[in-house]
């Protein structure tokens, strides 16, 4: 099963690099069904992989000088606030 997982990860990486999207939807089944990782942990791993992929892509754009720092900073604060809001909302829903 491990070999199938590695093959699936290779295919997922190929699709992600060719299309620029779709890695998250492909990562979950590979982690859960081929590597036998529980779904909650697989979700965390999937988010980590997508975040690292986005970080690596943004480093290239930053080096090219195509990132507007002012816009990026303003978006960062809105993402932080929505993240805090959604965490609070879902925590209160789960506690009921």
NUTI-267129 format. One record per atom (N, C-alpha, C, O): x, y, z; residue number from 1. Coordinates in nm, 3 decimals. Layout:
! NUTI-267129
      east     north        up   seq
         X         Y         Z   NUM
...
! end
This chain:
! NUTI-267129
      east     north        up   seq
     0.082    -0.119     0.000     1
     0.000     0.000     0.000     1
     0.087     0.126     0.000     1
     0.050     0.229    -0.057     1
     0.203     0.116     0.065     2
     0.292     0.231     0.070     2
     0.339     0.272    -0.069     2
     0.347     0.391    -0.101     2
     0.370     0.173    -0.152     3
     0.414     0.201    -0.289     3
     0.301     0.269    -0.367     3
     0.326     0.363    -0.443     3
     0.178     0.222    -0.349     4
     0.064     0.288    -0.415     4
     0.048     0.431    -0.365     4
     0.013     0.521    -0.442     4
     0.072     0.453    -0.237     5
     0.066     0.588    -0.181     5
     0.169     0.679    -0.244     5
     0.140     0.794    -0.276     5
     0.290     0.628    -0.260     6
     0.395     0.708    -0.325     6
     0.360     0.738    -0.470     6
     0.383     0.849    -0.519     6
     0.304     0.640    -0.540     7
     0.261     0.661    -0.677     7
     0.150     0.766    -0.683     7
     0.151     0.854    -0.769     7
     0.055     0.755    -0.590     8
    -0.053     0.854    -0.583     8
     0.000     0.993    -0.552     8
    -0.048     1.091    -0.609     8
     0.098     1.002    -0.463     9
     0.158     1.132    -0.431     9
     0.230     1.190    -0.552     9
     0.226     1.311    -0.575     9
     0.295     1.105    -0.630    10
     0.362     1.151    -0.752    10
     0.260     1.204    -0.852    10
     0.281     1.309    -0.913    10
     0.151     1.131    -0.869    11
     0.045     1.176    -0.962    11
    -0.016     1.306    -0.913    11
    -0.040     1.397    -0.992    11
    -0.042     1.315    -0.782    12
    -0.097     1.439    -0.726    12
    -0.003     1.556    -0.749    12
    -0.048     1.664    -0.788    12
     0.126     1.536    -0.726    13
     0.223     1.642    -0.749    13
     0.229     1.683    -0.895    13
     0.244     1.802    -0.926    13
     0.217     1.586    -0.984    14
     0.217     1.618    -1.127    14
     0.095     1.700    -1.166    14
     0.107     1.798    -1.239    14
    -0.021     1.660    -1.117    15
    -0.144     1.735    -1.147    15
    -0.136     1.875    -1.088    15
    -0.174     1.972    -1.154    15
    -0.087     1.885    -0.967    16
    -0.075     2.015    -0.902    16
     0.020     2.106    -0.979    16
    -0.008     2.225    -0.996    16
     0.132     2.052    -1.024    17
     0.227     2.137    -1.096    17
     0.178     2.173    -1.235    17
     0.210     2.281    -1.285    17
     0.103     2.085    -1.299    18
     0.053     2.115    -1.433    18
    -0.064     2.212    -1.432    18
    -0.072     2.302    -1.516    18
    -0.155     2.194    -1.338    19
    -0.277     2.276    -1.334    19
    -0.266     2.394    -1.238    19
    -0.337     2.493    -1.255    19
    -0.180     2.383    -1.138    20
    -0.167     2.490    -1.040    20
    -0.274     2.484    -0.932    20
    -0.280     2.573    -0.847    20
    -0.356     2.384    -0.934    21
    -0.461     2.370    -0.833    21
    -0.503     2.223    -0.827    21
    -0.463     2.142    -0.910    21
    -0.584     2.191    -0.727    22
    -0.638     2.057    -0.717    22
    -0.563     1.965    -0.624    22
    -0.603     1.850    -0.605    22
    -0.455     2.012    -0.565    23
    -0.376     1.926    -0.478    23
    -0.448     1.883    -0.353    23
    -0.434     1.769    -0.308    23
    -0.526     1.973    -0.296    24
    -0.594     1.941    -0.171    24
    -0.699     1.833    -0.190    24
    -0.712     1.743    -0.108    24
    -0.773     1.842    -0.298    25
    -0.879     1.743    -0.322    25
    -0.819     1.606    -0.354    25
    -0.884     1.503    -0.332    25
    -0.699     1.603    -0.404    26
    -0.633     1.477    -0.432    26
    -0.555     1.424    -0.313    26
    -0.535     1.303    -0.301    26
    -0.511     1.512    -0.226    27
    -0.428     1.471    -0.113    27
    -0.506     1.388    -0.012    27
    -0.456     1.288     0.038    27
    -0.627     1.429     0.018    28
    -0.704     1.360     0.123    28
    -0.724     1.211     0.094    28
    -0.693     1.130     0.181    28
    -0.774     1.172    -0.023    29
    -0.791     1.028    -0.046    29
    -0.659     0.951    -0.045    29
    -0.654     0.837    -0.001    29
    -0.552     1.015    -0.092    30
    -0.422     0.947    -0.092    30
    -0.377     0.922     0.052    30
    -0.332     0.812     0.085    30
    -0.388     1.023     0.136    31
    -0.345     1.008     0.275    31
    -0.433     0.910     0.353    31
    -0.383     0.828     0.430    31
    -0.565     0.919     0.332    32
    -0.657     0.836     0.409    32
    -0.657     0.691     0.360    32
    -0.644     0.599     0.440    32
    -0.670     0.671     0.229    33
    -0.689     0.535     0.178    33
    -0.559     0.463     0.145    33
    -0.551     0.341     0.160    33
    -0.459     0.535     0.101    34
    -0.336     0.467     0.062    34
    -0.231     0.465     0.172    34
    -0.153     0.370     0.182    34
    -0.229     0.569     0.257    35
    -0.134     0.571     0.368    35
    -0.199     0.538     0.502    35
    -0.131     0.532     0.604    35
    -0.330     0.516     0.504    36
    -0.407     0.478     0.624    36
    -0.390     0.578     0.738    36
    -0.379     0.538     0.855    36
    -0.389     0.705     0.706    37
    -0.382     0.811     0.806    37
    -0.525     0.850     0.841    37
    -0.607     0.868     0.751    37
    -0.559     0.865     0.970    38
    -0.695     0.907     1.008    38
    -0.732     1.040     0.941    38
    -0.646     1.125     0.916    38
    -0.861     1.056     0.912    39
    -0.908     1.171     0.834    39
    -0.874     1.306     0.899    39
    -0.840     1.401     0.828    39
    -0.882     1.314     1.032    40
    -0.852     1.441     1.098    40
    -0.705     1.478     1.078    40
    -0.673     1.593     1.048    40
    -0.617     1.382     1.095    41
    -0.475     1.408     1.074    41
    -0.446     1.435     0.926    41
    -0.363     1.520     0.893    41
    -0.513     1.363     0.838    42
    -0.492     1.384     0.695    42
    -0.534     1.524     0.653    42
    -0.473     1.583     0.564    42
    -0.637     1.578     0.716    43
    -0.680     1.714     0.686    43
    -0.570     1.813     0.724    43
    -0.540     1.906     0.649    43
    -0.512     1.792     0.840    44
    -0.402     1.880     0.883    44
    -0.283     1.869     0.790    44
    -0.224     1.971     0.752    44
    -0.247     1.748     0.753    45
    -0.135     1.729     0.659    45
    -0.166     1.795     0.524    45
    -0.079     1.857     0.463    45
    -0.290     1.780     0.480    46
    -0.328     1.838     0.351    46
    -0.316     1.990     0.354    46
    -0.264     2.050     0.260    46
    -0.363     2.051     0.461    47
    -0.351     2.196     0.473    47
    -0.205     2.239     0.480    47
    -0.167     2.342     0.424    47
    -0.124     2.161     0.549    48
     0.019     2.192     0.556    48
     0.084     2.184     0.418    48
     0.161     2.272     0.381    48
     0.052     2.080     0.343    49
     0.109     2.065     0.209    49
     0.066     2.177     0.116    49
     0.147     2.230     0.040    49
    -0.062     2.213     0.121    50
    -0.111     2.322     0.035    50
    -0.046     2.454     0.076    50
    -0.010     2.535    -0.010    50
    -0.032     2.476     0.207    51
     0.033     2.598     0.254    51
     0.179     2.607     0.213    51
     0.226     2.713     0.172    51
     0.251     2.495     0.223    52
     0.391     2.494     0.181    52
     0.405     2.515     0.030    52
     0.497     2.584    -0.015    52
     0.313     2.457    -0.046    53
     0.316     2.477    -0.191    53
     0.292     2.623    -0.225    53
     0.360     2.679    -0.311    53
     0.196     2.685    -0.158    54
     0.169     2.827    -0.181    54
     0.288     2.913    -0.140    54
     0.321     3.011    -0.207    54
     0.351     2.877    -0.029    55
     0.469     2.952     0.016    55
     0.582     2.944    -0.086    55
     0.644     3.045    -0.118    55
     0.609     2.824    -0.137    56
     0.715     2.807    -0.236    56
     0.684     2.887    -0.363    56
     0.774     2.948    -0.421    56
     0.559     2.887    -0.405    57
     0.522     2.965    -0.522    57
     0.535     3.114    -0.499    57
     0.578     3.187    -0.588    57
     0.498     3.159    -0.381    58
     0.505     3.302    -0.352    58
     0.649     3.351    -0.340    58
     0.677     3.467    -0.369    58
     0.740     3.265    -0.298    59
     0.881     3.305    -0.291    59
     0.933     3.339    -0.430    59
     1.006     3.437    -0.448    59
     0.896     3.258    -0.529    60
     0.937     3.285    -0.666    60
     0.883     3.418    -0.716    60
     0.954     3.496    -0.779    60
     0.755     3.443    -0.688    61
     0.694     3.570    -0.731    61
     0.756     3.688    -0.656    61
     0.772     3.796    -0.713    61
     0.790     3.668    -0.529    62
     0.852     3.776    -0.452    62
     0.989     3.812    -0.510    62
     1.024     3.929    -0.520    62
     1.064     3.711    -0.549    63
     1.196     3.736    -0.609    63
     1.185     3.809    -0.742    63
     1.273     3.886    -0.779    63
     1.076     3.783    -0.814    64
     1.053     3.852    -0.942    64
     1.005     3.995    -0.922    64
     1.008     4.075    -1.015    64
     0.961     4.026    -0.801    65
     0.911     4.159    -0.772    65
     0.767     4.182    -0.817    65
     0.726     4.296    -0.838    65
     0.691     4.075    -0.832    66
     0.553     4.088    -0.880    66
     0.450     4.084    -0.768    66
     0.330     4.079    -0.796    66
     0.493     4.088    -0.644    67
     0.399     4.090    -0.532    67
     0.391     4.232    -0.478    67
     0.493     4.294    -0.447    67
     0.269     4.282    -0.467    68
     0.246     4.415    -0.409    68
     0.234     4.397    -0.257    68
     0.134     4.343    -0.208    68
     0.334     4.442    -0.184    69
     0.341     4.420    -0.039    69
     0.226     4.489     0.033    69
     0.173     4.433     0.130    69
     0.184     4.608    -0.011    70
     0.074     4.679     0.056    70
    -0.056     4.600     0.046    70
    -0.128     4.586     0.145    70
    -0.086     4.550    -0.072    71
    -0.209     4.471    -0.089    71
    -0.199     4.340    -0.011    71
    -0.295     4.298     0.053    71
    -0.083     4.277    -0.016    72
    -0.065     4.151     0.057    72
    -0.084     4.170     0.207    72
    -0.145     4.086     0.273    72
    -0.032     4.280     0.259    73
    -0.045     4.305     0.403    73
    -0.190     4.329     0.442    73
    -0.235     4.281     0.546    73
    -0.264     4.404     0.360    74
    -0.404     4.429     0.394    74
    -0.485     4.302     0.386    74
    -0.575     4.281     0.467    74
    -0.456     4.216     0.290    75
    -0.527     4.089     0.281    75
    -0.492     3.998     0.399    75
    -0.577     3.923     0.447    75
    -0.369     4.005     0.444    76
    -0.325     3.922     0.557    76
    -0.412     3.948     0.680    76
    -0.454     3.854     0.747    76
    -0.438     4.076     0.709    77
    -0.517     4.108     0.828    77
    -0.662     4.062     0.814    77
    -0.722     4.019     0.912    77
    -0.717     4.070     0.695    78
    -0.854     4.021     0.678    78
    -0.859     3.870     0.692    78
    -0.955     3.816     0.748    78
    -0.756     3.799     0.643    79
    -0.753     3.654     0.660    79
    -0.740     3.616     0.807    79
    -0.803     3.520     0.852    79
    -0.658     3.689     0.882    80
    -0.643     3.661     1.025    80
    -0.776     3.678     1.098    80
    -0.815     3.594     1.180    80
    -0.846     3.787     1.068    81
    -0.972     3.813     1.138    81
    -1.078     3.709     1.102    81
    -1.151     3.664     1.191    81
    -1.088     3.670     0.975    82
    -1.185     3.568     0.938    82
    -1.148     3.432     0.997    82
    -1.236     3.354     1.033    82
    -1.021     3.405     1.006    83
    -0.978     3.280     1.067    83
    -1.015     3.274     1.215    83
    -1.064     3.172     1.263    83
    -0.992     3.383     1.286    84
    -1.029     3.389     1.428    84
    -1.180     3.379     1.445    84
    -1.228     3.310     1.535    84
    -1.255     3.446     1.358    85
    -1.402     3.441     1.365    85
    -1.452     3.298     1.341    85
    -1.536     3.249     1.416    85
    -1.400     3.233     1.236    86
    -1.448     3.098     1.206    86
    -1.408     2.999     1.315    86
    -1.484     2.906     1.345    86
    -1.291     3.017     1.374    87
    -1.251     2.929     1.484    87
    -1.346     2.944     1.601    87
    -1.389     2.844     1.660    87
    -1.379     3.067     1.635    88
    -1.472     3.091     1.745    88
    -1.610     3.034     1.714    88
    -1.673     2.972     1.800    88
    -1.657     3.055     1.592    89
    -1.788     3.005     1.552    89
    -1.794     2.853     1.559    89
    -1.886     2.798     1.618    89
    -1.697     2.786     1.500    90
    -1.701     2.640     1.497    90
    -1.673     2.578     1.633    90
    -1.722     2.469     1.662    90
    -1.596     2.645     1.716    91
    -1.573     2.597     1.852    91
    -1.703     2.602     1.931    91
    -1.735     2.510     2.006    91
    -1.779     2.712     1.914    92
    -1.905     2.723     1.987    92
    -2.009     2.624     1.934    92
    -2.091     2.574     2.011    92
    -2.006     2.595     1.806    93
    -2.100     2.496     1.749    93
    -2.064     2.357     1.800    93
    -2.153     2.281     1.838    93
    -1.935     2.324     1.803    94
    -1.894     2.191     1.849    94
    -1.918     2.170     1.997    94
    -1.938     2.056     2.040    94
    -1.916     2.275     2.077    95
    -1.935     2.260     2.220    95
    -2.082     2.239     2.258    95
    -2.112     2.199     2.370    95
    -2.171     2.266     2.165    96
    -2.316     2.250     2.197    96
    -2.361     2.111     2.182    96
    -2.478     2.082     2.205    96
! end
